Amino acid sequence: MNRRRLYSAIFSMGVQHSMEYRLHFFLGLLGAMFPILVQYFIWTAVYRHSGQAALFSYSYGQIILYTILAGLVSKLIATQFEQQIADDIKNGGLNKYLIKPVSYFGYRLVSFFGQKAIYYGITALLLGGIIWFASARGALELQAIRLILFAITLWGALLLNFLIAYCICASAFYLHEISYFFVITSLLVNILSGGMFPLEIFGESVVKALQFTPFPYTIYFPVNVLSGKTEVAAMYQGLLIQWGWILLFIGLSRLTWQVSMKKYSAVGG
Amino acid sequence: MFRTMRKYARLYGIFIKNCLIAQMEFRGNFMMSLLVESVYLVAKLLYVLVVFRTDLHVDGIPPEGLLLFIGMHTVVTGFYVGLFFTNFMKIPEYVKDGSLDLMLTKPVSLQFMASLRYVDLALPIPDILVGLVMIGIGWHAMEIPLTFLHIAGFALLLLVSMVITYCLMIIPALLSFRFVQTGAVSEIAHSVWDANNFPMAIYPTWVRRIGTFVIPLFLITNFGPLFLLGQLSWLYAGLALAGSLLLFVAIRLLWQRAVRGYSSASS
């Protein structure tokens, strides 16, 4: 089987896997709406009481738009494969990938994109509706270049988040019970990426410090590209930095897995 | 009646002791549970950060007063994750793999065994500690007198909150008697749960009505602090108690109905 056919089969398996429990899938989407609604009511109360036009440099419209977009993007880029990789390492499931002419990294990456494909399509539809509504209400100034860059940075965010999670998964070679560790890291990464609140709530110095980490480039940056908060020059600069982080994490993931693989003892499988 | 209650109290004590022994056997996991819940707590504290950084007032209640509500939510979350969460997550597994069969044969209430067997002693520690500190700060800042009546009323409403929490959060587990995958319903229930960490006054009237009379979620976090702030009379506290007991009876009937439809899957 040539590589193209192999990976398109893996991609197709990922798509099928995501649609295995369709009701579960759509209820998951519905579940993502509740935190957004809660934050909508909180921010509405905050702005109503403060009487100020902008808080943390966001107008009311911008913060609501940020809340909705960040909620959708964080759901879109969520990985959820960490436990499967940890099980493969712990129970010997990794063996079959080591002896077959397929890269484990390639398998996981293409399968991840396959699992996200339908979600990406649905999110695109939802985003279309939100963008149209926000621009009709004057909360968003629609610019073609921002839409294009948002689509590019969103794919970049998906890839970067995958790579961060894949690097973290290498710790399963060293730790016996790791499910807790994944819960902690995914929640912390989400907070530092701006998935819960805009990073500005932590203060200016924290925002500046976080710019030197990959986290803002997974949620905070793509959302602000679309919402218009990021200046035009900063958009291109941010895009370059995002892809710089992606390249760095590709190297880092290869390195961590090569080093960690030496610890692997292929038990079971 | 008294003898039965004593028997169940003794049995519950044995469950707690058994869970403590099991958890102490794997102390690393105990510490990790503490750490996981602490990180969730940090995420919740971000809301406190927003409240104080924006000087949010809700219905005239200043940020310090809002700590009473967020603290109450945190304390009840602690009790929920400690006493109920593990059990409610296990019920769908019991139904799926047929391990409920063995429980059916035991000379105690099936609902008691399935929904209260496990107690996690690590998860609630950060929530209850930090929640009580927040309540303490709010209590002091709002100059609420520390009298027996205030403490008794608050304790009663905390008990009401726990009964309502049990009744509402067991519903996704009850659905597992009918559906295979109930994970997403649990996820929605937890998202709705998080909607409760602010006073219900931030929500529009129709949401408040649903959250009070249809799914009495807002009673969990709001009634205790409102009582302390003098915005809830003893009459309403009594009504909340009666309402929670009625809800418990309804859940008991629902449980019995769900079990009647149970067909052993395996074993």
Interface residues (C-beta under 8 A of the other chain):
Chain A: Y21 L23 H24 F25 L27 G28 L30 G31 A32 F34 P35 L37 V38 F41 I42 T44 A45 V46 H49 S50 L55 F56 E177 Y180 F181 V183 I184 L187 L188 I191 M196 F197 I201 F202
Chain B: G28 N29 M32 S33 L35 V36 V39 Y40 V42 A43 L46 Y47 L49 V50 R53 T54 D55 L56 H57 V58 Q181 G183 A184 V185 E187 I188 S191 V192 D194 A195 F198 I202 Y203 P204 V207
